Amino acid sequence: MAARKKEVEDLGVPPAARWYALRIYSGHERKVKEGIDAEVERSGLGDKILQVYVPYEKFVEVKNGKKRSMTKNAFPGYVLIEAVLDKQTRNLILDIPSIMGFLGVDDNPIPLRPDEVEKLLQPEASVEHRTIIEAPFQVGDSVKVIDGPFSSLTGVVHDVCTERMKVKVMISFFGRSTPTELDFSQVKSVSQ
């Protein structure tokens, strides 16, 4: 295999570009993409580093009765890159701030399978569309549990997670305040 690769390189045929996953600091996806794009333009390696892609997913958020289409990172902490990986391109990529390395084994990047890449590049087809409904509760609201083992007890909303449609309620139980995570459907607001 190595001999065949050497023959192809000797003939002047460049190796094919492959997709790789980069591990980065979560929340720095766009910064890394912009950094790689700028370095590729500066160094003139556009023929070896073809694309940088931040996987995302689309969802619909309903707030105040209005629907909004939103996007968010599908895989926080990862960026995909299509490149011909050689010493020069690898060093350029790894020198970008916020990049921890390639996804692989023992510092050897492993290319992604074509079927994996296809799913990631077409998020509308592979990711289930979710709808996030506006939370009927806010932190500090008094609520009554209407379903489950704590039924008929009251408490105060401590945290609201609209994506998971869950609410964390501090319930006074045997004289102690106990945090309990419940579905939106398990609690109702108590009028003050």
PyMOL commands that place a pseudoatom at each C-alpha (Angstrom):
pseudoatom trace, name=CA, resn=MET, resi=1, chain=A, elem=C, hetatm=0, pos=[0.000, 0.000, 0.000]
pseudoatom trace, name=CA, resn=ALA, resi=2, chain=A, elem=C, hetatm=0, pos=[2.800, 2.421, 0.907]
pseudoatom trace, name=CA, resn=ALA, resi=3, chain=A, elem=C, hetatm=0, pos=[4.606, 1.588, -2.340]
pseudoatom trace, name=CA, resn=ARG, resi=4, chain=A, elem=C, hetatm=0, pos=[1.442, 2.323, -4.367]
pseudoatom trace, name=CA, resn=LYS, resi=5, chain=A, elem=C, hetatm=0, pos=[1.023, 5.652, -2.553]
pseudoatom trace, name=CA, resn=LYS, resi=6, chain=A, elem=C, hetatm=0, pos=[4.657, 6.525, -3.325]
pseudoatom trace, name=CA, resn=GLU, resi=7, chain=A, elem=C, hetatm=0, pos=[4.126, 5.665, -7.020]
pseudoatom trace, name=CA, resn=VAL, resi=8, chain=A, elem=C, hetatm=0, pos=[1.075, 7.931, -7.210]
pseudoatom trace, name=CA, resn=GLU, resi=9, chain=A, elem=C, hetatm=0, pos=[2.999, 10.805, -5.607]
pseudoatom trace, name=CA, resn=ASP, resi=10, chain=A, elem=C, hetatm=0, pos=[5.930, 10.256, -7.999]
pseudoatom trace, name=CA, resn=LEU, resi=11, chain=A, elem=C, hetatm=0, pos=[3.567, 10.564, -10.989]
pseudoatom trace, name=CA, resn=GLY, resi=12, chain=A, elem=C, hetatm=0, pos=[2.570, 14.029, -9.809]
pseudoatom trace, name=CA, resn=VAL, resi=13, chain=A, elem=C, hetatm=0, pos=[-0.994, 13.004, -8.957]
pseudoatom trace, name=CA, resn=PRO, resi=14, chain=A, elem=C, hetatm=0, pos=[-1.947, 14.673, -5.676]
pseudoatom trace, name=CA, resn=PRO, resi=15, chain=A, elem=C, hetatm=0, pos=[-3.584, 12.475, -3.042]
pseudoatom trace, name=CA, resn=ALA, resi=16, chain=A, elem=C, hetatm=0, pos=[-7.339, 12.889, -2.678]
pseudoatom trace, name=CA, resn=ALA, resi=17, chain=A, elem=C, hetatm=0, pos=[-8.751, 15.217, -0.066]
pseudoatom trace, name=CA, resn=ARG, resi=18, chain=A, elem=C, hetatm=0, pos=[-10.520, 13.539, 2.863]
pseudoatom trace, name=CA, resn=TRP, resi=19, chain=A, elem=C, hetatm=0, pos=[-12.762, 14.813, 5.634]
pseudoatom trace, name=CA, resn=TYR, resi=20, chain=A, elem=C, hetatm=0, pos=[-11.406, 14.929, 9.191]
pseudoatom trace, name=CA, resn=ALA, resi=21, chain=A, elem=C, hetatm=0, pos=[-12.866, 15.997, 12.532]
pseudoatom trace, name=CA, resn=LEU, resi=22, chain=A, elem=C, hetatm=0, pos=[-10.983, 18.538, 14.632]
pseudoatom trace, name=CA, resn=ARG, resi=23, chain=A, elem=C, hetatm=0, pos=[-11.353, 18.643, 18.421]
pseudoatom trace, name=CA, resn=ILE, resi=24, chain=A, elem=C, hetatm=0, pos=[-11.573, 22.252, 19.559]
pseudoatom trace, name=CA, resn=TYR, resi=25, chain=A, elem=C, hetatm=0, pos=[-12.594, 24.250, 22.600]
pseudoatom trace, name=CA, resn=SER, resi=26, chain=A, elem=C, hetatm=0, pos=[-16.377, 24.229, 22.830]
pseudoatom trace, name=CA, resn=GLY, resi=27, chain=A, elem=C, hetatm=0, pos=[-17.852, 27.557, 21.812]
pseudoatom trace, name=CA, resn=HIS, resi=28, chain=A, elem=C, hetatm=0, pos=[-14.909, 28.427, 19.534]
pseudoatom trace, name=CA, resn=GLU, resi=29, chain=A, elem=C, hetatm=0, pos=[-16.278, 26.734, 16.385]
pseudoatom trace, name=CA, resn=ARG, resi=30, chain=A, elem=C, hetatm=0, pos=[-16.802, 29.876, 14.307]
pseudoatom trace, name=CA, resn=LYS, resi=31, chain=A, elem=C, hetatm=0, pos=[-13.547, 31.414, 15.544]
pseudoatom trace, name=CA, resn=VAL, resi=32, chain=A, elem=C, hetatm=0, pos=[-11.625, 28.302, 14.465]
pseudoatom trace, name=CA, resn=LYS, resi=33, chain=A, elem=C, hetatm=0, pos=[-13.334, 28.236, 11.058]
pseudoatom trace, name=CA, resn=GLU, resi=34, chain=A, elem=C, hetatm=0, pos=[-12.488, 31.884, 10.459]
pseudoatom trace, name=CA, resn=GLY, resi=35, chain=A, elem=C, hetatm=0, pos=[-8.895, 31.315, 11.654]
pseudoatom trace, name=CA, resn=ILE, resi=36, chain=A, elem=C, hetatm=0, pos=[-8.346, 28.368, 9.317]
pseudoatom trace, name=CA, resn=ASP, resi=37, chain=A, elem=C, hetatm=0, pos=[-9.926, 30.215, 6.377]
pseudoatom trace, name=CA, resn=ALA, resi=38, chain=A, elem=C, hetatm=0, pos=[-7.669, 33.239, 6.989]
pseudoatom trace, name=CA, resn=GLU, resi=39, chain=A, elem=C, hetatm=0, pos=[-4.511, 31.088, 7.258]
pseudoatom trace, name=CA, resn=VAL, resi=40, chain=A, elem=C, hetatm=0, pos=[-5.399, 29.155, 4.093]
pseudoatom trace, name=CA, resn=GLU, resi=41, chain=A, elem=C, hetatm=0, pos=[-5.823, 32.419, 2.186]
pseudoatom trace, name=CA, resn=ARG, resi=42, chain=A, elem=C, hetatm=0, pos=[-2.596, 33.851, 3.628]
pseudoatom trace, name=CA, resn=SER, resi=43, chain=A, elem=C, hetatm=0, pos=[-0.529, 30.752, 2.890]
pseudoatom trace, name=CA, resn=GLY, resi=44, chain=A, elem=C, hetatm=0, pos=[-2.066, 29.942, -0.488]
pseudoatom trace, name=CA, resn=LEU, resi=45, chain=A, elem=C, hetatm=0, pos=[-3.006, 26.387, 0.466]
pseudoatom trace, name=CA, resn=GLY, resi=46, chain=A, elem=C, hetatm=0, pos=[-6.532, 26.572, -0.931]
pseudoatom trace, name=CA, resn=ASP, resi=47, chain=A, elem=C, hetatm=0, pos=[-5.762, 23.606, -3.181]
pseudoatom trace, name=CA, resn=LYS, resi=48, chain=A, elem=C, hetatm=0, pos=[-4.980, 21.402, -0.137]
pseudoatom trace, name=CA, resn=ILE, resi=49, chain=A, elem=C, hetatm=0, pos=[-7.452, 22.678, 2.461]
pseudoatom trace, name=CA, resn=LEU, resi=50, chain=A, elem=C, hetatm=0, pos=[-10.736, 22.762, 0.597]
pseudoatom trace, name=CA, resn=GLN, resi=51, chain=A, elem=C, hetatm=0, pos=[-13.488, 23.313, 3.167]
pseudoatom trace, name=CA, resn=VAL, resi=52, chain=A, elem=C, hetatm=0, pos=[-14.038, 23.985, 6.843]
pseudoatom trace, name=CA, resn=TYR, resi=53, chain=A, elem=C, hetatm=0, pos=[-17.525, 23.136, 8.098]
pseudoatom trace, name=CA, resn=VAL, resi=54, chain=A, elem=C, hetatm=0, pos=[-19.253, 23.665, 11.444]
pseudoatom trace, name=CA, resn=PRO, resi=55, chain=A, elem=C, hetatm=0, pos=[-22.021, 21.028, 11.801]
pseudoatom trace, name=CA, resn=TYR, resi=56, chain=A, elem=C, hetatm=0, pos=[-25.310, 22.572, 12.841]
pseudoatom trace, name=CA, resn=GLU, resi=57, chain=A, elem=C, hetatm=0, pos=[-28.934, 21.652, 13.370]
pseudoatom trace, name=CA, resn=LYS, resi=58, chain=A, elem=C, hetatm=0, pos=[-32.050, 23.679, 12.699]
pseudoatom trace, name=CA, resn=PHE, resi=59, chain=A, elem=C, hetatm=0, pos=[-35.018, 23.885, 15.036]
pseudoatom trace, name=CA, resn=VAL, resi=60, chain=A, elem=C, hetatm=0, pos=[-38.095, 26.007, 15.580]
pseudoatom trace, name=CA, resn=GLU, resi=61, chain=A, elem=C, hetatm=0, pos=[-38.541, 28.009, 18.765]
pseudoatom trace, name=CA, resn=VAL, resi=62, chain=A, elem=C, hetatm=0, pos=[-41.965, 29.240, 19.818]
pseudoatom trace, name=CA, resn=LYS, resi=63, chain=A, elem=C, hetatm=0, pos=[-41.779, 32.306, 22.047]
pseudoatom trace, name=CA, resn=ASN, resi=64, chain=A, elem=C, hetatm=0, pos=[-44.585, 34.749, 22.817]
pseudoatom trace, name=CA, resn=GLY, resi=65, chain=A, elem=C, hetatm=0, pos=[-46.725, 32.880, 20.288]
pseudoatom trace, name=CA, resn=LYS, resi=66, chain=A, elem=C, hetatm=0, pos=[-44.250, 33.521, 17.441]
pseudoatom trace, name=CA, resn=LYS, resi=67, chain=A, elem=C, hetatm=0, pos=[-42.207, 30.861, 15.634]
pseudoatom trace, name=CA, resn=ARG, resi=68, chain=A, elem=C, hetatm=0, pos=[-38.552, 31.498, 14.896]
pseudoatom trace, name=CA, resn=SER, resi=69, chain=A, elem=C, hetatm=0, pos=[-36.184, 29.243, 12.965]
pseudoatom trace, name=CA, resn=MET, resi=70, chain=A, elem=C, hetatm=0, pos=[-32.948, 28.839, 14.857]
pseudoatom trace, name=CA, resn=THR, resi=71, chain=A, elem=C, hetatm=0, pos=[-29.666, 26.988, 14.377]
pseudoatom trace, name=CA, resn=LYS, resi=72, chain=A, elem=C, hetatm=0, pos=[-27.231, 25.645, 16.911]
pseudoatom trace, name=CA, resn=ASN, resi=73, chain=A, elem=C, hetatm=0, pos=[-24.038, 23.619, 16.806]
pseudoatom trace, name=CA, resn=ALA, resi=74, chain=A, elem=C, hetatm=0, pos=[-24.861, 19.938, 16.388]
pseudoatom trace, name=CA, resn=PHE, resi=75, chain=A, elem=C, hetatm=0, pos=[-21.511, 18.843, 17.842]
pseudoatom trace, name=CA, resn=PRO, resi=76, chain=A, elem=C, hetatm=0, pos=[-20.069, 21.466, 20.186]
pseudoatom trace, name=CA, resn=GLY, resi=77, chain=A, elem=C, hetatm=0, pos=[-16.311, 21.126, 20.339]
pseudoatom trace, name=CA, resn=TYR, resi=78, chain=A, elem=C, hetatm=0, pos=[-15.857, 19.765, 16.797]
pseudoatom trace, name=CA, resn=VAL, resi=79, chain=A, elem=C, hetatm=0, pos=[-15.245, 21.229, 13.349]
pseudoatom trace, name=CA, resn=LEU, resi=80, chain=A, elem=C, hetatm=0, pos=[-14.993, 19.264, 10.103]
pseudoatom trace, name=CA, resn=ILE, resi=81, chain=A, elem=C, hetatm=0, pos=[-12.291, 19.955, 7.558]
pseudoatom trace, name=CA, resn=GLU, resi=82, chain=A, elem=C, hetatm=0, pos=[-11.781, 18.632, 4.034]
pseudoatom trace, name=CA, resn=ALA, resi=83, chain=A, elem=C, hetatm=0, pos=[-8.075, 18.546, 3.300]
pseudoatom trace, name=CA, resn=VAL, resi=84, chain=A, elem=C, hetatm=0, pos=[-5.170, 16.750, 1.730]
pseudoatom trace, name=CA, resn=LEU, resi=85, chain=A, elem=C, hetatm=0, pos=[-3.346, 16.015, 4.941]
pseudoatom trace, name=CA, resn=ASP, resi=86, chain=A, elem=C, hetatm=0, pos=[0.426, 16.323, 4.693]
pseudoatom trace, name=CA, resn=LYS, resi=87, chain=A, elem=C, hetatm=0, pos=[3.009, 17.757, 7.066]
pseudoatom trace, name=CA, resn=GLN, resi=88, chain=A, elem=C, hetatm=0, pos=[2.473, 21.341, 5.845]
pseudoatom trace, name=CA, resn=THR, resi=89, chain=A, elem=C, hetatm=0, pos=[-1.330, 21.349, 6.080]
pseudoatom trace, name=CA, resn=ARG, resi=90, chain=A, elem=C, hetatm=0, pos=[-1.337, 19.445, 9.360]
pseudoatom trace, name=CA, resn=ASN, resi=91, chain=A, elem=C, hetatm=0, pos=[1.036, 21.962, 10.983]
pseudoatom trace, name=CA, resn=LEU, resi=92, chain=A, elem=C, hetatm=0, pos=[-0.964, 24.917, 9.633]
pseudoatom trace, name=CA, resn=ILE, resi=93, chain=A, elem=C, hetatm=0, pos=[-4.194, 23.478, 11.077]
pseudoatom trace, name=CA, resn=LEU, resi=94, chain=A, elem=C, hetatm=0, pos=[-2.727, 22.550, 14.460]
pseudoatom trace, name=CA, resn=ASP, resi=95, chain=A, elem=C, hetatm=0, pos=[-1.163, 26.012, 14.877]
pseudoatom trace, name=CA, resn=ILE, resi=96, chain=A, elem=C, hetatm=0, pos=[-4.588, 27.694, 14.868]
pseudoatom trace, name=CA, resn=PRO, resi=97, chain=A, elem=C, hetatm=0, pos=[-5.611, 28.805, 18.400]
pseudoatom trace, name=CA, resn=SER, resi=98, chain=A, elem=C, hetatm=0, pos=[-8.358, 26.790, 20.152]
pseudoatom trace, name=CA, resn=ILE, resi=99, chain=A, elem=C, hetatm=0, pos=[-7.616, 23.564, 18.240]
pseudoatom trace, name=CA, resn=MET, resi=100, chain=A, elem=C, hetatm=0, pos=[-6.711, 20.599, 20.445]
pseudoatom trace, name=CA, resn=GLY, resi=101, chain=A, elem=C, hetatm=0, pos=[-6.048, 18.132, 17.643]
pseudoatom trace, name=CA, resn=PHE, resi=102, chain=A, elem=C, hetatm=0, pos=[-7.514, 15.734, 15.133]
pseudoatom trace, name=CA, resn=LEU, resi=103, chain=A, elem=C, hetatm=0, pos=[-9.942, 12.987, 16.038]
pseudoatom trace, name=CA, resn=GLY, resi=104, chain=A, elem=C, hetatm=0, pos=[-7.944, 9.785, 15.745]
pseudoatom trace, name=CA, resn=VAL, resi=105, chain=A, elem=C, hetatm=0, pos=[-5.731, 7.282, 17.482]
pseudoatom trace, name=CA, resn=ASP, resi=106, chain=A, elem=C, hetatm=0, pos=[-2.252, 7.988, 18.862]
pseudoatom trace, name=CA, resn=ASP, resi=107, chain=A, elem=C, hetatm=0, pos=[-2.012, 11.395, 17.182]
pseudoatom trace, name=CA, resn=ASN, resi=108, chain=A, elem=C, hetatm=0, pos=[-2.900, 9.853, 13.778]
pseudoatom trace, name=CA, resn=PRO, resi=109, chain=A, elem=C, hetatm=0, pos=[-5.944, 11.547, 12.237]
pseudoatom trace, name=CA, resn=ILE, resi=110, chain=A, elem=C, hetatm=0, pos=[-8.605, 9.106, 11.044]
pseudoatom trace, name=CA, resn=PRO, resi=111, chain=A, elem=C, hetatm=0, pos=[-10.638, 10.276, 8.031]
pseudoatom trace, name=CA, resn=LEU, resi=112, chain=A, elem=C, hetatm=0, pos=[-14.418, 10.229, 8.307]
pseudoatom trace, name=CA, resn=ARG, resi=113, chain=A, elem=C, hetatm=0, pos=[-16.387, 7.718, 6.235]
pseudoatom trace, name=CA, resn=PRO, resi=114, chain=A, elem=C, hetatm=0, pos=[-18.213, 9.202, 3.198]
pseudoatom trace, name=CA, resn=ASP, resi=115, chain=A, elem=C, hetatm=0, pos=[-21.629, 8.183, 4.586]
pseudoatom trace, name=CA, resn=GLU, resi=116, chain=A, elem=C, hetatm=0, pos=[-20.874, 10.017, 7.864]
pseudoatom trace, name=CA, resn=VAL, resi=117, chain=A, elem=C, hetatm=0, pos=[-19.842, 13.148, 5.985]
pseudoatom trace, name=CA, resn=GLU, resi=118, chain=A, elem=C, hetatm=0, pos=[-22.961, 13.063, 3.812]
pseudoatom trace, name=CA, resn=LYS, resi=119, chain=A, elem=C, hetatm=0, pos=[-25.223, 12.995, 6.889]
pseudoatom trace, name=CA, resn=LEU, resi=120, chain=A, elem=C, hetatm=0, pos=[-23.313, 15.841, 8.545]
pseudoatom trace, name=CA, resn=LEU, resi=121, chain=A, elem=C, hetatm=0, pos=[-23.312, 18.072, 5.463]
pseudoatom trace, name=CA, resn=GLN, resi=122, chain=A, elem=C, hetatm=0, pos=[-27.081, 17.728, 5.004]
pseudoatom trace, name=CA, resn=PRO, resi=123, chain=A, elem=C, hetatm=0, pos=[-28.458, 18.360, 8.506]
pseudoatom trace, name=CA, resn=GLU, resi=124, chain=A, elem=C, hetatm=0, pos=[-32.008, 18.989, 7.290]
pseudoatom trace, name=CA, resn=ALA, resi=125, chain=A, elem=C, hetatm=0, pos=[-32.276, 15.421, 6.016]
pseudoatom trace, name=CA, resn=SER, resi=126, chain=A, elem=C, hetatm=0, pos=[-30.714, 13.634, 8.976]
pseudoatom trace, name=CA, resn=VAL, resi=127, chain=A, elem=C, hetatm=0, pos=[-31.603, 15.688, 12.049]
pseudoatom trace, name=CA, resn=GLU, resi=128, chain=A, elem=C, hetatm=0, pos=[-35.105, 15.495, 13.414]
pseudoatom trace, name=CA, resn=HIS, resi=129, chain=A, elem=C, hetatm=0, pos=[-36.661, 18.946, 13.486]
pseudoatom trace, name=CA, resn=ARG, resi=130, chain=A, elem=C, hetatm=0, pos=[-37.503, 19.946, 17.027]
pseudoatom trace, name=CA, resn=THR, resi=131, chain=A, elem=C, hetatm=0, pos=[-39.880, 22.551, 18.291]
pseudoatom trace, name=CA, resn=ILE, resi=132, chain=A, elem=C, hetatm=0, pos=[-39.028, 24.380, 21.476]
pseudoatom trace, name=CA, resn=ILE, resi=133, chain=A, elem=C, hetatm=0, pos=[-42.037, 25.790, 23.234]
pseudoatom trace, name=CA, resn=GLU, resi=134, chain=A, elem=C, hetatm=0, pos=[-41.855, 28.868, 25.426]
pseudoatom trace, name=CA, resn=ALA, resi=135, chain=A, elem=C, hetatm=0, pos=[-41.611, 27.872, 29.060]
pseudoatom trace, name=CA, resn=PRO, resi=136, chain=A, elem=C, hetatm=0, pos=[-44.818, 28.547, 30.977]
pseudoatom trace, name=CA, resn=PHE, resi=137, chain=A, elem=C, hetatm=0, pos=[-42.699, 29.063, 34.112]
pseudoatom trace, name=CA, resn=GLN, resi=138, chain=A, elem=C, hetatm=0, pos=[-39.956, 31.417, 35.193]
pseudoatom trace, name=CA, resn=VAL, resi=139, chain=A, elem=C, hetatm=0, pos=[-37.359, 31.115, 37.939]
pseudoatom trace, name=CA, resn=GLY, resi=140, chain=A, elem=C, hetatm=0, pos=[-38.980, 32.132, 41.223]
pseudoatom trace, name=CA, resn=ASP, resi=141, chain=A, elem=C, hetatm=0, pos=[-42.547, 31.157, 40.257]
pseudoatom trace, name=CA, resn=SER, resi=142, chain=A, elem=C, hetatm=0, pos=[-44.605, 29.167, 42.761]
pseudoatom trace, name=CA, resn=VAL, resi=143, chain=A, elem=C, hetatm=0, pos=[-45.868, 25.895, 41.288]
pseudoatom trace, name=CA, resn=LYS, resi=144, chain=A, elem=C, hetatm=0, pos=[-47.924, 22.913, 42.409]
pseudoatom trace, name=CA, resn=VAL, resi=145, chain=A, elem=C, hetatm=0, pos=[-46.977, 19.355, 41.409]
pseudoatom trace, name=CA, resn=ILE, resi=146, chain=A, elem=C, hetatm=0, pos=[-49.997, 17.723, 39.733]
pseudoatom trace, name=CA, resn=ASP, resi=147, chain=A, elem=C, hetatm=0, pos=[-48.464, 14.375, 38.716]
pseudoatom trace, name=CA, resn=GLY, resi=148, chain=A, elem=C, hetatm=0, pos=[-45.948, 11.898, 40.104]
pseudoatom trace, name=CA, resn=PRO, resi=149, chain=A, elem=C, hetatm=0, pos=[-44.759, 10.955, 43.584]
pseudoatom trace, name=CA, resn=PHE, resi=150, chain=A, elem=C, hetatm=0, pos=[-44.734, 14.583, 44.793]
pseudoatom trace, name=CA, resn=SER, resi=151, chain=A, elem=C, hetatm=0, pos=[-48.313, 15.205, 43.635]
pseudoatom trace, name=CA, resn=SER, resi=152, chain=A, elem=C, hetatm=0, pos=[-50.112, 17.978, 45.570]
pseudoatom trace, name=CA, resn=LEU, resi=153, chain=A, elem=C, hetatm=0, pos=[-46.882, 19.465, 46.994]
pseudoatom trace, name=CA, resn=THR, resi=154, chain=A, elem=C, hetatm=0, pos=[-45.897, 23.037, 46.144]
pseudoatom trace, name=CA, resn=GLY, resi=155, chain=A, elem=C, hetatm=0, pos=[-42.505, 24.515, 45.452]
pseudoatom trace, name=CA, resn=VAL, resi=156, chain=A, elem=C, hetatm=0, pos=[-40.527, 27.294, 43.820]
pseudoatom trace, name=CA, resn=VAL, resi=157, chain=A, elem=C, hetatm=0, pos=[-39.037, 27.081, 40.312]
pseudoatom trace, name=CA, resn=HIS, resi=158, chain=A, elem=C, hetatm=0, pos=[-35.242, 26.996, 40.593]
pseudoatom trace, name=CA, resn=ASP, resi=159, chain=A, elem=C, hetatm=0, pos=[-34.286, 26.332, 36.946]
pseudoatom trace, name=CA, resn=VAL, resi=160, chain=A, elem=C, hetatm=0, pos=[-36.065, 26.008, 33.564]
pseudoatom trace, name=CA, resn=CYS, resi=161, chain=A, elem=C, hetatm=0, pos=[-34.770, 23.991, 30.581]
pseudoatom trace, name=CA, resn=THR, resi=162, chain=A, elem=C, hetatm=0, pos=[-36.948, 24.818, 27.572]
pseudoatom trace, name=CA, resn=GLU, resi=163, chain=A, elem=C, hetatm=0, pos=[-35.077, 22.439, 25.215]
pseudoatom trace, name=CA, resn=ARG, resi=164, chain=A, elem=C, hetatm=0, pos=[-35.819, 19.395, 27.371]
pseudoatom trace, name=CA, resn=MET, resi=165, chain=A, elem=C, hetatm=0, pos=[-39.171, 20.813, 28.564]
pseudoatom trace, name=CA, resn=LYS, resi=166, chain=A, elem=C, hetatm=0, pos=[-38.108, 20.256, 32.185]
pseudoatom trace, name=CA, resn=VAL, resi=167, chain=A, elem=C, hetatm=0, pos=[-38.270, 22.424, 35.269]
pseudoatom trace, name=CA, resn=LYS, resi=168, chain=A, elem=C, hetatm=0, pos=[-36.287, 22.079, 38.503]
pseudoatom trace, name=CA, resn=VAL, resi=169, chain=A, elem=C, hetatm=0, pos=[-38.486, 22.809, 41.500]
pseudoatom trace, name=CA, resn=MET, resi=170, chain=A, elem=C, hetatm=0, pos=[-37.353, 23.258, 45.108]
pseudoatom trace, name=CA, resn=ILE, resi=171, chain=A, elem=C, hetatm=0, pos=[-39.961, 21.296, 47.093]
pseudoatom trace, name=CA, resn=SER, resi=172, chain=A, elem=C, hetatm=0, pos=[-40.189, 21.492, 50.865]
pseudoatom trace, name=CA, resn=PHE, resi=173, chain=A, elem=C, hetatm=0, pos=[-40.284, 17.850, 51.929]
pseudoatom trace, name=CA, resn=PHE, resi=174, chain=A, elem=C, hetatm=0, pos=[-39.960, 16.761, 55.583]
pseudoatom trace, name=CA, resn=GLY, resi=175, chain=A, elem=C, hetatm=0, pos=[-38.744, 20.237, 56.499]
pseudoatom trace, name=CA, resn=ARG, resi=176, chain=A, elem=C, hetatm=0, pos=[-35.966, 20.231, 53.901]
pseudoatom trace, name=CA, resn=SER, resi=177, chain=A, elem=C, hetatm=0, pos=[-35.858, 21.960, 50.541]
pseudoatom trace, name=CA, resn=THR, resi=178, chain=A, elem=C, hetatm=0, pos=[-35.278, 19.263, 47.908]
pseudoatom trace, name=CA, resn=PRO, resi=179, chain=A, elem=C, hetatm=0, pos=[-34.512, 19.977, 44.219]
pseudoatom trace, name=CA, resn=THR, resi=180, chain=A, elem=C, hetatm=0, pos=[-36.730, 17.895, 41.942]
pseudoatom trace, name=CA, resn=GLU, resi=181, chain=A, elem=C, hetatm=0, pos=[-36.665, 17.797, 38.141]
pseudoatom trace, name=CA, resn=LEU, resi=182, chain=A, elem=C, hetatm=0, pos=[-40.125, 17.534, 36.570]
pseudoatom trace, name=CA, resn=ASP, resi=183, chain=A, elem=C, hetatm=0, pos=[-41.693, 17.776, 33.107]
pseudoatom trace, name=CA, resn=PHE, resi=184, chain=A, elem=C, hetatm=0, pos=[-43.654, 20.911, 32.256]
pseudoatom trace, name=CA, resn=SER, resi=185, chain=A, elem=C, hetatm=0, pos=[-46.781, 18.744, 32.224]
pseudoatom trace, name=CA, resn=GLN, resi=186, chain=A, elem=C, hetatm=0, pos=[-46.234, 17.635, 35.847]
pseudoatom trace, name=CA, resn=VAL, resi=187, chain=A, elem=C, hetatm=0, pos=[-46.560, 21.116, 37.360]
pseudoatom trace, name=CA, resn=LYS, resi=188, chain=A, elem=C, hetatm=0, pos=[-48.905, 24.077, 37.149]
pseudoatom trace, name=CA, resn=SER, resi=189, chain=A, elem=C, hetatm=0, pos=[-48.551, 27.689, 38.262]
pseudoatom trace, name=CA, resn=VAL, resi=190, chain=A, elem=C, hetatm=0, pos=[-49.995, 28.677, 41.601]
pseudoatom trace, name=CA, resn=SER, resi=191, chain=A, elem=C, hetatm=0, pos=[-51.825, 32.022, 41.439]
pseudoatom trace, name=CA, resn=GLN, resi=192, chain=A, elem=C, hetatm=0, pos=[-50.489, 34.470, 43.981]
for i in range(1, 192): cmd.bond("trace and resi %d" % i, "trace and resi %d" % (i + 1))
show_as sticks, trace
zoom trace
